[in-house]
Amino acid sequence: MLVVIGGTNLGKSMLAAHVLRKVAETLALSSGCDEVASTSTPYLEVTVEDSTQLDLADFDLSTHAGVLLDGVGDTLFLKRNREVLQGRPKVCKGGKSGTMMYAYPYTLCRRAVVATFDLSASNLELLQTDHWLSDNRNVLQLHLDGPAWESEAAEPPAAQDLSPPREQMASWGVDQLAEFFTSKDLRGSAEALRVSGVAGADLLAWDTASELQADLKLTPFAARKVLATRDAFLV
């Protein structure tokens, strides 16, 4: 079986359902071939939470690719039901009563079992310490550290500019230069440069703080900070 462990709102249930749909495609079950067009679900979903009973009365071997045990509240639930969940080639009896009147036969042979766990589930440490649960021949574990899904296609990373720093600054426009100084916590100077229409090439033309003071009306301190920040970037 596959268990998906992670915090809330990471898409554990969506990921589990996607896995089971892929299993359905592999088993050539018609309801799982088209995830968008399909009107039926090619797996049985059971919301477990704090329940100790495994209810598979609605499981149909002819149409279901497996079982999704959603929101399991205690890791021991898997171990207590391991004889069933291992998918051994035998027919099991569920819903047993004294007269067996309400019992139902089922088997998970050649079918998938996917379980989801929130970080608040009990006995999660057993996935690392229990001899049966920690064995990946019995339980495959997927720990989510972030969202399982991206809401939209990620933008490719911008190509790194490998040209010399002086050439980079010379190519900057007014807004780029202002953004540079804003990122250096010099918002006042950045706005003064923007208002005066100073681009990267313009800044490179000044040699002294007194020139900046005269042309842009900056304070002596601000002028020195601007040139020091510029020179640190050019090194």
N, C-alpha and C positions, 0 to 999 in steps of 0.2 A: 504494500500500500504506500501511497505518497501522503505525507503530512506537510502542510504549509503553515508556518508559524510566523506571526508578525503583529505589529500594533494595529490599532483601528484605522480604517479608511486607507489601507494600502492596496486594496483590491484582491484580497485573498480568495474570496468566493468567486469573483470573476475569473481569476486565474485557474481555480479548480474546475470551474465549468468549462473553460476553454480546453483544458487538458482532456476532460472526459469527451468533449466533442471530437477531438482529434483521435481518441481511442475508437469512437464510433465510426469515424471514416476508415480507420484501419480494419475494423471488423466488417466493413461494408454494410453498415446499418443505414438504411435510407434516410431516417430522420436526422442523422448526423452529418449528411453529406453537404448540406448547404446551411451554414449557421444563420444566414439572414432570412432565407425563404422558409426554413423549417417552421412548421406550426406546432410540432410536438418536441418535447425535450428528450434527448436520447440518453437520459440517465435519471435515476431516482435521487431526489434531494431530500435529505432527512435533517431537520434542525434538531441538534442534540441538546446543546446547552447543559443543563444539570440532570437530564434524564439518565437513568441507568439501564433502560430497556432499549433494545435494538429492534425497531419496528420496520420490517421489510415486507409487509403484507402486500404492498403495491408494486413490488419489484417484478419486472417481466423480462425473463431471459431473452425473449425473442426480439425485444425492441430496445432494451436498456444496455448501454455499454458499461455501466457500472453504477456505483453509489457515491454520492457526495454527502459526507457527514459534516455538516456545516456548524461551526461554533461549538466544537466539543469542549465541555467545561472541565473535564478531568482526563488526564492522559491514561489513567488506569482503565478508562472505558475501552480503549483499544485492546489492552491486555486481557480484560475480562471476556472479550468477544473474539479473541484471536483465532479460535478454531474455525469460526465462520468467516472472518475477514481475510484469512490467508488464501481463500479461494480454492480449497482442496476439492478434488473431483468427487464430491459426494453431495447428496441431497440432505438438507438440514430441515428441522422442524422449528417454526417460529410460533409465537403466541400460544405456547402450551398452557393447557388447563388440566384440571383433574380428569375430565372425561375426554380430553383431546378434541372436543367438539369444535373449538375455534382455532385449532392449529392449522398452519399453512406450510406447504413444502416450498423450498427455494434452494438455489445454489448460486454461488459467486464464482464458480469455475470459469476461467478465461474471461473474467470481467474485472474492471478496475475499481479500486477503492481509494478515494481521495478525501482526506479530512483536513479541516482548517481549525487552527487554534489561535485565540487571542493571547496576548502576553499575560492576561489575568487568569488564564486557565490553571487549575491545580496540578501539581506534580509534574510540571514541565521538565524538571531536572531529571526525571526518569528516562527521558529520551537520550540522556548521556550516560546514565549509570545502570539502568536495568539491563540484564543480560539479553532479554528478548527484544525490547523496544529499541535498544541502541544498535542492534545488529542490522546493517543495511540490507541483508537478505530478507528481512521481515518488513522493515520500515525505512523508506527513503525520506530524508528530511530536507526541506527547503526553508531556510530562515530569511525572511524579507527584512532588509535594512532600509528600504525605501519603497516608493510606489511600484507596483507590478506593471503599471501601464503608463504610457505617455499619452497625454490628451491630444497632442498634435505632433506632427513631424518636427523633430529637433532641427534647428538651423545648424548647418555645418560651421565648425569653428573658423573664425577669421584667420586668414593667412598671416603669419608673423612677419612683420616688416624687418628685414635683416640689413637694411641700408644703414649707413653711419648716422648717429644721432643728429648731427647738424643737417644732413639732408632730410631726415624725417621732419625736423622742426620747420625747415624751410618750406616744406610742402603743406604745412597746416594752414587752414583757413582761419578766419576770425573766431568761429565757434569752437573749432578744435583747440585753439590756443587757450581760449577762455575755459574750456572743460579741463584742460591740463592743469591750469592754476587752481581751479575749483577742487580738483582731486588732491591738491597739495594743501588744502585748507586755507587758501588765499582768495576767498570769495570776493572781498572788496576790490582787490587788485584785478581779479578776473573780470569783474563787471566794468571797471575803469578801462581796461584794455578792449573789452567788447564795444563799449560805447564809442571809443575813439577809433574803432575799426582796425585795430592792430592785428596783423596776421603774423605767422611764424617768421617769415622773411624780414618783416619790419623789426621784430624784436631782436633779431640777430644783428641788425645794423647799429644798435646802440652799444656804446662801449663803457659808458660811465653812468652812475646813478644820477649825477647832476643833469645829464642830458634827459633822462626819463622825467626828472622833476620838472624841468623846464617845458618839455613837450606835452606831458600828460597831467601835469599838476599833481603828481603824487607826493606824498610826504617823503622826507629823506629816508625814514625807516622802511616804508613800503617799497620805495625804489630799490633800496639795497636788497630787500628780500626777493624781489622779482628777479634781479640779476643773479643773485646767489642760487635761486631755484633753477633758473635757466642754465647756469654754468654747471650745476650738479648733474643735470640731464645730459649735457654735452660731453661729460667726461667719458 
